[in-house]
Amino acid sequence: MLIAICDDSKEDMDLLMGYVRRYDPGLAVRTYSSARELLAASEKPDIVFMDIEMEPPNGFEAAERLRAERDAPIIIFTTQTLSYAVRGYGLALRYLPKPIGFDTFSEALELALRERTPRKISVSSDSGTRVLSVPDIMWFEVYGHNVCFHLAGRRELQVRCTFSSVLEQVRPCDFAQIHKSYCVNLAFVERAEQNSVGLTDGTALPVGRSFVKSFREKLGNYLRGR
């Protein structure tokens, strides 16, 4: 998941960058001072916070080009006035009037992340590609060169792949890494104690000391519906 912030105002760009870090320090974010720079970038973003009033191409023109691409990103316009809203109908998910507060920003980002959240992930291994339904994954773990997926209904699937490749795919979803070897689906968390997590099927997993803070933050956001 890559978020782009495109704004010719460094002050506004830094503000939104800070908001992204505050929302989730684990999200990848890139900044661009012009639409031309964004359009020329080799990395294609999943979500773009786009200022409208910029030197040509302006935000509208850049958004039209981005939306014409395969796997087009979600656009959220940032603007000094909402008078542009009618013109940009169908291009943007939201319009955020400046000055933008954190609550307004986080609501728009949450909506965009949910729009972009995959319902399935693909896991490639030596034996081929397996497609898994994200809501079925209760938790997964790594040992050696294998990742074991623990699925609803007490099913298991073991695949020879990297832990990091799976973590990257589920990053936009409601998952939290709780240990260097474990990642859980927050929908299946039944209790959270100081150093352990209990899942709805009775599984108890340890929480690594370095993951306690981030896990509690993600669980709190999930329970608040963010």
C-alpha positions as CSV (number, residue, x, y, z in Angstrom):
1,M,0.0,0.0,0.0
2,L,1.5,3.3,-1.1
3,I,0.1,6.7,-0.4
4,A,1.1,9.8,-2.4
5,I,0.7,13.4,-1.3
6,C,0.9,15.9,-4.2
7,D,0.9,19.6,-3.2
8,D,2.9,22.6,-4.3
9,S,2.7,23.9,-0.7
10,K,5.4,22.4,1.4
11,E,3.6,23.4,4.6
12,D,0.4,21.6,3.5
13,M,2.4,18.6,2.2
14,D,4.3,18.3,5.6
15,L,1.0,18.6,7.5
16,L,-0.5,15.6,5.6
17,M,2.7,13.6,5.8
18,G,2.5,14.1,9.6
19,Y,-1.1,13.0,9.6
20,V,-0.3,9.8,7.7
21,R,2.5,9.0,10.3
22,R,0.1,9.7,13.1
23,Y,-2.6,7.5,11.6
24,D,-0.3,4.5,11.0
25,P,3.5,4.8,11.0
26,G,3.7,1.6,9.0
27,L,2.1,3.1,5.9
28,A,4.4,3.9,3.0
29,V,4.1,7.5,1.8
30,R,5.8,9.6,-0.9
31,T,5.5,13.3,-1.5
32,Y,5.5,15.2,-4.7
33,S,5.6,19.0,-5.2
34,S,3.9,19.0,-8.6
35,A,1.5,16.8,-10.6
36,R,4.2,16.5,-13.3
37,E,6.5,14.9,-10.8
38,L,3.8,12.5,-9.5
39,L,2.9,11.4,-13.1
40,A,6.6,10.7,-13.9
41,A,7.2,8.6,-10.8
42,S,8.0,4.9,-11.3
43,E,6.2,3.8,-8.2
44,K,2.4,3.9,-8.7
45,P,0.4,4.9,-5.6
46,D,-2.7,3.2,-4.3
47,I,-4.1,6.4,-2.8
48,V,-3.4,10.0,-3.8
49,F,-4.1,13.2,-1.8
50,M,-4.1,15.7,-4.6
51,D,-4.1,19.5,-4.4
52,I,-6.2,20.9,-7.2
53,E,-4.7,24.4,-7.6
54,M,-1.3,23.7,-9.0
55,E,0.7,24.7,-12.0
56,P,-0.2,22.7,-15.2
57,P,-1.1,20.0,-15.1
58,N,-3.4,20.9,-12.2
59,G,-5.0,18.3,-9.9
60,F,-7.9,17.7,-12.2
61,E,-5.8,17.0,-15.2
62,A,-3.4,14.8,-13.3
63,A,-6.3,12.8,-11.7
64,E,-7.8,12.2,-15.2
65,R,-4.5,10.7,-16.4
66,L,-4.2,8.6,-13.3
67,R,-7.7,7.3,-13.5
68,A,-7.1,6.2,-17.1
69,E,-4.3,3.9,-16.0
70,R,-4.7,0.2,-15.2
71,D,-5.1,-0.2,-11.4
72,A,-5.9,3.4,-11.0
73,P,-5.4,4.9,-7.6
74,I,-8.1,6.3,-5.3
75,I,-8.0,10.1,-5.5
76,I,-8.8,12.5,-2.6
77,F,-8.7,16.1,-3.6
78,T,-7.4,18.8,-1.2
79,T,-8.6,22.3,-2.1
80,Q,-9.1,25.8,-0.8
81,T,-12.7,25.8,-2.1
82,L,-15.4,23.2,-2.7
83,S,-16.5,25.0,-5.8
84,Y,-14.6,22.4,-7.9
85,A,-16.6,19.5,-6.6
86,V,-19.1,19.3,-9.5
87,R,-16.4,19.5,-12.1
88,G,-14.5,16.6,-10.5
89,Y,-17.5,14.4,-9.9
90,G,-16.5,10.8,-10.5
91,L,-12.7,11.5,-10.2
92,A,-12.4,11.7,-6.5
93,L,-13.5,9.7,-3.5
94,R,-13.6,12.8,-1.3
95,Y,-12.9,16.6,-1.3
96,L,-11.1,17.9,1.8
97,P,-11.3,21.7,2.2
98,K,-8.2,23.4,3.6
99,P,-7.2,23.9,6.4
100,I,-7.5,20.1,6.9
101,G,-7.9,18.8,10.4
102,F,-6.6,15.3,11.5
103,D,-10.1,13.9,12.1
104,T,-11.3,14.9,8.6
105,F,-8.1,13.5,7.1
106,S,-8.2,10.2,9.0
107,E,-11.9,9.6,8.1
108,A,-11.0,10.0,4.4
109,L,-7.9,7.9,4.6
110,E,-9.9,5.1,6.5
111,L,-12.5,5.1,3.7
112,A,-9.9,4.9,1.0
113,L,-8.0,2.1,2.8
114,R,-11.2,0.1,3.1
115,E,-12.0,0.7,-0.6
116,R,-8.5,-0.6,-1.4
117,T,-8.5,-3.5,1.0
118,P,-8.1,-6.8,-0.8
119,R,-10.7,-9.5,-0.2
120,K,-8.3,-12.2,-1.4
121,I,-4.5,-12.6,-1.4
122,S,-2.4,-14.8,-3.6
123,V,0.5,-16.8,-2.2
124,S,3.2,-17.9,-4.7
125,S,5.3,-20.9,-3.9
126,D,7.4,-23.5,-5.8
127,S,4.2,-25.6,-6.3
128,G,2.2,-22.7,-7.8
129,T,-0.1,-20.0,-6.7
130,R,-2.8,-20.3,-4.0
131,V,-5.6,-17.8,-3.6
132,L,-6.9,-17.3,0.0
133,S,-10.0,-15.4,1.2
134,V,-8.8,-12.7,3.7
135,P,-11.7,-13.1,6.1
136,D,-11.0,-16.8,6.4
137,I,-7.4,-16.2,7.7
138,M,-7.4,-16.3,11.5
139,W,-3.7,-16.0,11.9
140,F,-0.5,-17.1,10.2
141,E,3.0,-18.0,11.4
142,V,6.4,-18.5,9.9
143,Y,8.9,-21.2,10.7
144,G,11.9,-22.0,8.5
145,H,11.1,-21.2,4.9
146,N,7.3,-21.9,5.3
147,V,4.3,-19.9,6.3
148,C,1.4,-21.7,7.9
149,F,-2.1,-20.2,7.5
150,H,-4.6,-21.1,10.2
151,L,-8.0,-20.7,8.7
152,A,-11.6,-20.6,10.0
153,G,-13.0,-24.0,10.6
154,R,-9.7,-25.3,12.1
155,R,-8.2,-25.7,8.6
156,E,-4.5,-25.2,8.0
157,L,-2.5,-24.5,4.8
158,Q,1.3,-24.6,4.7
159,V,3.1,-22.8,1.9
160,R,6.7,-22.3,1.1
161,C,7.0,-18.5,0.9
162,T,8.3,-15.6,2.8
163,F,6.6,-14.1,5.9
164,S,7.3,-10.6,4.6
165,S,5.5,-11.2,1.3
166,V,2.4,-12.1,3.2
167,L,2.7,-9.2,5.6
168,E,2.9,-6.8,2.7
169,Q,-0.3,-8.2,1.2
170,V,-2.4,-8.0,4.4
171,R,-1.1,-4.6,5.5
172,P,-4.2,-2.7,4.3
173,C,-6.4,-5.3,6.1
174,D,-7.3,-5.6,9.8
175,F,-4.2,-7.6,10.7
176,A,-1.6,-7.0,13.3
177,Q,1.8,-8.5,13.7
178,I,2.2,-9.5,17.3
179,H,5.5,-11.3,17.2
180,K,8.4,-11.8,14.8
181,S,6.7,-15.1,13.8
182,Y,3.0,-14.4,14.2
183,C,0.3,-12.1,12.6
184,V,-3.3,-12.2,13.7
185,N,-6.6,-11.1,12.1
186,L,-8.1,-8.6,14.5
187,A,-11.6,-9.9,13.7
188,F,-10.8,-13.1,15.6
189,V,-9.2,-11.6,18.7
190,E,-11.3,-12.5,21.8
191,R,-9.0,-11.1,24.5
192,A,-5.8,-9.2,24.8
193,E,-3.6,-9.4,27.8
194,Q,-0.3,-7.8,28.6
195,N,1.9,-10.5,26.9
196,S,-0.6,-12.7,25.0
197,V,-3.6,-12.7,22.7
198,G,-6.6,-15.1,22.8
199,L,-8.4,-16.0,19.6
200,T,-12.0,-17.1,19.2
201,D,-11.0,-20.7,18.6
202,G,-9.2,-20.9,21.9
203,T,-5.7,-20.3,20.4
204,A,-3.4,-18.3,22.7
205,L,-0.4,-16.6,21.2
206,P,2.5,-14.6,22.7
207,V,2.9,-10.9,22.1
208,G,6.5,-9.9,21.6
209,R,7.7,-7.0,23.7
210,S,8.5,-4.8,20.7
211,F,5.0,-5.4,19.2
212,V,2.9,-4.6,22.3
213,K,2.4,-0.9,21.6
214,S,1.6,-1.2,17.9
215,F,-0.7,-4.1,18.5
216,R,-2.7,-2.2,21.1
217,E,-3.0,0.8,18.9
218,K,-4.2,-1.2,15.9
219,L,-6.7,-3.2,18.1
220,G,-8.0,0.1,19.6
221,N,-8.5,1.6,16.1
222,Y,-10.2,-1.6,14.9
223,L,-12.6,-1.6,17.9
224,R,-13.4,2.1,17.3
225,G,-14.3,1.2,13.7
226,R,-11.4,3.2,12.2
